Amino acid sequence: MPVVALLEGRDEDDRAARLVERALADHPGVMALYNTGGAVAAVAQVLRRRGRAGDLVYVGHELSPGNAELLREGVLTVAIDQACELQARRAVELLLHHLGTLHAPSAAAEVPFTLHTRENA
């Protein structure tokens, strides 16, 4: 499956919506959309307006209440939950260790992620 467009929405609802609207118009056969940032709900509105909600695979990030609702509605296909709190804690530990104020960071080096779908949202 080729990538047909890379869009820079800058987590701005209006900008992301305009870019996705244009991309879907230019590439009507698009089968999937991966949103790495914010504006998930704004993009979902574009998908609804164009009749593509639930028709294409829509992947976003974080299991916010709004994203959970979009998953249950079948608009968002997958939400990648990256354990933001754990990522932040790990970053602070590594920084404190580097600065010499923490003897050793926690043993777990990897931060797990969870995939949420309509079935487990």
Secondary structure, DSSP 8 states (H G I E B T S, - for coil): ---------TT-HHHHHHHHHHHHHH-TT--EEE--SS-HHHHHHHHHHTT-TTTSEEEEE---HHHHHHHHHTSS-EEEE--HHHHHHHHHHHHHHHHTSSS---S--S---EEE-TTT-
